[in-house]
């Protein structure tokens, strides 16, 4: 009897312990799963969380160099020297300064003599018509756009102008200043260089007395302050950082700007132009910087002289390239454009009895006895030529 009671007691104790063990194990499993779940959730959260970075007070800068060269005005001595068996080759003329022209991020040239091509008969002063190959040569040395509003734009009439435009478009050379249609004129040319966006405009004082065809004012941009201000405003309302303008103005062979040039420069910069590249005098005229009424910096190069032409002596064979460094500083409050440096590299057009035309750095030409003027003299004229 005692043995049976003992066995029954042991059985009941064992069963009780099993039940207690099961309950404790189940509770521990739930607790452990809960802890692990929380840990895994925390770990997952760490892997996928987004850390917010405050940009307040920080600024980002981008920079680009915008450069321009002077008049490309092909007199007969120049294009005859470039004539080859099956056309014209101007590349050798630019070879000595090819590396110089490749240095800026964006390069503008003033194509003064209209390249309507041999189909219309090439010609020199007073009614120029240049071989189309000159445009390809400019493109080969790094020119990114040509300005085409000048006093020779209509030397070959509407037909010549349209022939030149056809070629610009054929080889994908951006042009501005003379246009093929109202729609073409309305399309403001904009460019993005290293994240700095700018509009390029071009105007001329006239067309040497050749009237613009009636009803076709779009063919050439003529200087008219109100029209210019309207186009500047239109450009500034676009997604751009600055406005660059090419101006054909001033007096030929005069080494300093006229009062009218200085007045117009003030009007245009106050109304939104940031850089003016000037042409037409065929000699160098100085650089001037402004602080506009709204706090912007503005740069005016009154004349870049002749870069390639048949003219010589009295500074008409000295040109150069002006390079403006543009810096864009962006912060949470907006962006600011500044010009940390302005560099001028003078050049000289060499020829021997109107043959073997070459464009050399002025320093090289001076050191080799081609010309008496030094690089330092020309740089000083450009940088220090106007009183502040």
C-alpha positions in Angstrom: 0.0 0.0 0.0 2.8 2.3 1.0 4.7 1.5 -2.2 1.6 2.3 -4.4 1.2 5.6 -2.6 4.8 6.4 -3.1 4.6 5.6 -6.8 1.5 7.7 -7.2 3.1 10.6 -5.4 6.2 10.4 -7.6 4.1 10.3 -10.7 2.1 13.4 -9.6 5.3 15.3 -8.8 6.8 14.4 -12.1 3.7 15.5 -14.0 3.6 18.7 -11.9 7.3 19.4 -12.7 6.7 18.8 -16.4 3.8 21.2 -16.5 5.8 23.8 -14.6 8.8 23.3 -16.9 6.7 23.6 -20.0 5.1 26.8 -18.7 8.4 28.3 -17.7 10.0 27.4 -21.1 7.1 28.8 -23.0 7.3 32.1 -21.1 11.0 32.3 -21.6 10.6 31.7 -25.3 8.0 34.5 -25.6 10.3 36.8 -23.6 13.4 35.9 -25.7 11.5 36.3 -29.0 10.3 39.7 -27.8 13.8 40.8 -26.9 15.3 39.5 -30.2 12.5 41.1 -32.2 13.2 44.5 -30.6 16.9 44.1 -31.3 16.4 43.1 -34.9 14.0 46.0 -35.3 16.6 48.4 -33.9 19.3 46.9 -36.1 17.0 47.2 -39.2 16.3 50.8 -38.2 20.0 51.6 -38.0 20.6 50.2 -41.5 17.8 52.1 -43.2 17.6 55.4 -41.2 18.3 58.7 -43.0 20.6 61.1 -41.3 19.5 64.7 -41.9 22.4 67.1 -42.7 21.9 70.8 -42.1 23.1 72.8 -45.1 22.6 76.1 -43.4 25.7 78.3 -43.8 27.3 76.0 -46.3 28.1 77.2 -49.9 29.1 75.4 -53.1 31.2 77.0 -55.8 31.6 76.2 -59.5 33.8 78.0 -62.0 34.2 78.4 -65.8 36.4 80.5 -68.1 34.6 82.4 -70.8 36.8 83.9 -73.5 36.5 85.9 -76.7 38.8 86.9 -79.6 38.4 89.8 -82.0 37.5 90.3 -85.6 37.8 87.6 -88.2 37.9 89.8 -91.2 39.3 88.1 -94.3 40.8 90.5 -96.8 41.8 89.1 -100.2 45.5 88.7 -99.2 44.4 86.4 -96.4 42.1 84.1 -98.3 44.4 84.0 -101.3 47.2 82.8 -99.0 44.8 80.1 -97.7 43.9 78.8 -101.2 44.7 75.2 -101.9 43.9 72.9 -104.8 40.4 72.1 -103.8 39.3 75.0 -101.6 40.8 76.9 -98.7 42.8 75.8 -95.7 43.1 78.4 -92.9 44.3 75.9 -90.3 48.0 76.7 -90.6 47.3 80.4 -89.8 45.9 79.4 -86.4 48.5 76.7 -85.6 50.8 78.9 -83.5 48.1 79.8 -81.0 46.0 76.6 -81.1 47.0 75.7 -77.6 46.1 79.1 -76.3 42.7 79.0 -77.8 42.1 75.5 -76.4 42.6 76.7 -72.8 39.2 78.4 -72.0 36.1 76.4 -71.2 34.1 78.4 -73.8 35.4 80.6 -76.6 33.6 83.2 -78.8 34.8 84.7 -82.0 33.5 87.7 -84.0 33.0 86.4 -87.5 32.9 89.8 -89.2 33.3 89.0 -92.9 30.2 86.9 -93.9 31.3 83.4 -95.0 28.8 83.0 -97.9 31.2 80.9 -99.8 32.6 80.5 -103.3 29.1 80.0 -104.8 28.6 83.8 -104.5 32.2 84.7 -105.4 34.7 85.4 -102.6 35.5 89.1 -102.2 37.3 91.7 -100.1 36.8 95.3 -99.0 34.3 97.0 -99.2 31.8 94.1 -99.7 33.3 91.1 -98.1 32.5 87.5 -98.8 34.6 84.8 -97.2 35.2 81.2 -97.9 33.1 78.9 -95.7 36.2 77.0 -94.7 37.1 79.8 -92.2 34.3 78.6 -89.9 35.6 75.1 -89.9 39.0 76.3 -89.0 37.7 78.3 -86.1 35.8 75.2 -84.9 39.0 73.2 -85.2 40.9 75.5 -82.8 38.2 75.4 -80.2 35.8 78.3 -81.0 32.4 77.4 -79.5 30.2 80.1 -81.0 30.4 83.0 -83.4 28.9 86.5 -83.2 27.6 87.7 -86.5 26.0 91.2 -86.0 28.4 93.7 -87.6 28.6 96.4 -90.3 29.4 93.7 -92.9 26.5 91.4 -92.1 24.6 92.4 -95.3 27.6 92.8 -97.6 26.2 90.0 -99.7 22.6 90.8 -99.0 20.0 88.4 -97.6 21.2 85.6 -99.8 24.8 85.8 -98.5 23.7 85.9 -94.9 21.4 82.9 -95.3 24.1 81.0 -97.1 26.5 81.6 -94.1 23.8 80.5 -91.7 23.2 77.3 -93.6 26.8 76.5 -93.2 26.9 77.3 -89.5 24.0 74.9 -89.0 25.5 72.3 -91.3 28.6 72.0 -89.1 26.8 72.8 -85.8 28.5 76.1 -85.1 26.2 78.2 -82.8 25.7 81.8 -84.2 24.0 84.9 -82.8 23.4 88.4 -84.1 22.1 87.7 -87.6 19.2 85.3 -88.2 17.3 83.5 -90.9 13.7 84.0 -89.6 11.7 85.7 -86.9 11.6 82.4 -85.0 15.4 82.1 -85.2 15.8 85.6 -83.8 13.4 84.9 -80.9 15.4 81.9 -79.8 17.8 83.2 -77.2 21.1 81.3 -77.3 21.9 79.8 -73.9 24.9 77.7 -72.9 25.8 75.6 -69.8 29.5 75.5 -68.9 30.5 73.6 -65.8 27.0 74.3 -64.3 27.2 78.0 -65.1 24.4 79.0 -67.5 24.6 82.1 -69.7 22.8 83.8 -72.6 24.8 85.2 -75.5 23.5 88.2 -77.4 24.9 90.2 -80.3 24.3 93.7 -81.8 25.8 96.1 -84.3 25.6 99.9 -84.7 24.7 99.5 -88.4 25.4 97.8 -91.8 27.5 100.3 -93.7 24.4 102.0 -95.1 23.0 98.8 -96.7 19.4 98.9 -95.7 17.9 95.9 -93.9 15.2 94.5 -96.3 11.7 95.9 -95.5 9.8 93.6 -93.2 12.9 91.6 -92.4 14.3 93.3 -89.3 15.1 89.9 -87.9 18.1 89.5 -90.3 20.5 91.7 -88.2 20.3 92.9 -84.6 20.8 96.6 -84.7 21.7 98.6 -81.6 18.4 100.0 -80.1 18.5 100.5 -76.4 14.8 99.7 -75.7 14.9 96.6 -77.9 18.1 95.5 -76.2 16.8 96.1 -72.7 13.7 94.0 -73.6 15.8 91.1 -74.8 18.1 91.3 -71.8 15.1 91.1 -69.5 13.8 88.2 -71.5 17.1 86.4 -71.1 17.3 87.1 -67.4 13.9 85.6 -66.9 15.2 82.3 -68.3 17.1 79.8 -66.2 20.5 81.5 -66.5 23.2 82.9 -64.3 24.5 85.7 -66.5 24.2 87.6 -69.8 27.1 88.0 -72.2 26.8 90.4 -75.1 28.9 91.1 -78.2 28.8 94.7 -79.3 29.9 96.1 -82.7 30.5 99.8 -81.8 32.9 102.7 -81.5 35.2 104.4 -83.9 37.6 102.6 -86.2 41.3 102.8 -85.3 40.7 104.7 -82.1 42.5 103.1 -79.2 40.1 104.3 -76.5 36.3 104.1 -76.2 34.1 107.0 -77.1 31.9 108.7 -74.5 28.9 107.0 -76.2 30.5 103.6 -75.8 31.0 104.3 -72.1 27.5 105.6 -71.7 25.9 102.6 -73.5 28.0 100.2 -71.5 26.7 101.7 -68.3 23.1 101.5 -69.5 23.4 97.8 -70.6 25.2 96.6 -67.5 22.8 98.4 -65.2 20.0 96.6 -67.1 21.4 93.1 -66.6 24.4 92.5 -68.9 27.3 91.0 -67.1 30.1 90.8 -69.7 30.5 92.9 -72.9 32.9 91.8 -75.6 33.4 94.7 -78.0 34.4 94.8 -81.6 34.8 97.1 -84.7 37.6 99.6 -84.0 40.1 97.0 -85.4 42.5 98.0 -82.6 42.6 97.1 -78.9 40.5 99.2 -76.5 40.8 98.7 -72.7 38.9 96.6 -70.2 36.7 98.3 -67.6 34.9 96.7 -64.6 31.8 98.1 -63.0 29.8 97.7 -59.8 26.1 97.9 -60.9 23.4 99.6 -58.9 22.0 96.2 -57.8 25.4 95.0 -56.5 26.5 92.9 -59.4 29.9 92.9 -61.0 30.2 93.7 -64.7 33.1 93.5 -67.2 33.4 95.5 -70.4 36.1 94.9 -73.0 35.6 97.8 -75.3 37.5 96.3 -78.3 39.4 93.1 -79.0 41.0 94.4 -82.2 41.6 92.3 -85.2 42.4 88.6 -84.6 42.9 87.7 -88.2 42.8 90.2 -91.0 44.8 91.7 -93.9 45.2 95.0 -92.1 48.6 95.9 -90.7 50.6 98.5 -88.8 49.3 101.2 -86.3 48.1 98.4 -83.9 45.7 96.9 -86.5 47.7 93.7 -86.6 47.5 93.2 -82.8 44.6 91.4 -81.2 44.2 88.9 -78.5 42.0 86.8 -76.3 40.3 88.0 -73.1 39.5 85.3 -70.6 37.0 86.0 -67.8 36.9 83.6 -65.0 33.3 83.2 -63.8 32.6 81.9 -60.3 29.2 80.9 -59.1 28.7 80.6 -55.4 25.5 78.8 -54.3 24.1 78.8 -50.8 20.6 78.3 -49.3 19.9 82.0 -49.9 20.6 81.9 -53.6 23.6 82.3 -55.9 26.1 85.0 -56.6 28.3 85.5 -59.7 31.7 87.0 -59.5 34.8 87.4 -61.7 37.9 86.5 -59.7 40.3 87.1 -62.6 40.4 88.7 -66.1 43.3 87.6 -68.3 44.4 89.1 -71.6 46.8 87.4 -74.0 47.8 89.6 -76.9 48.5 88.2 -80.4 50.1 89.4 -83.6 49.2 88.7 -87.2 52.5 88.0 -89.1 52.9 87.9 -92.8 55.8 88.2 -95.3 54.9 90.2 -98.4 51.2 89.2 -97.8 52.1 85.5 -97.7 52.4 83.0 -94.9 49.9 84.6 -92.6 50.3 83.3 -89.0 48.8 84.4 -85.7 51.5 84.4 -83.0 51.5 85.2 -79.3 52.7 88.7 -79.1 55.5 87.8 -76.7 56.9 85.3 -79.3 56.6 87.8 -82.1 58.4 90.5 -80.1 61.1 88.1 -79.0 61.7 87.1 -82.6 61.9 90.6 -84.0 58.5 90.6 -85.8 57.1 93.6 -84.0 58.5 96.2 -81.6 55.6 96.3 -79.1 55.9 94.0 -76.1 53.3 91.9 -74.4 53.7 94.0 -71.2 52.8 97.1 -73.2 49.6 95.7 -74.6 48.5 94.1 -71.4 49.0 97.4 -69.6 47.0 99.2 -72.3 44.1 96.8 -71.8 44.2 96.6 -68.0 45.3 100.1 -67.1 44.1 102.1 -70.1 41.0 103.7 -68.4 40.8 105.5 -65.2 38.6 104.0 -62.6 
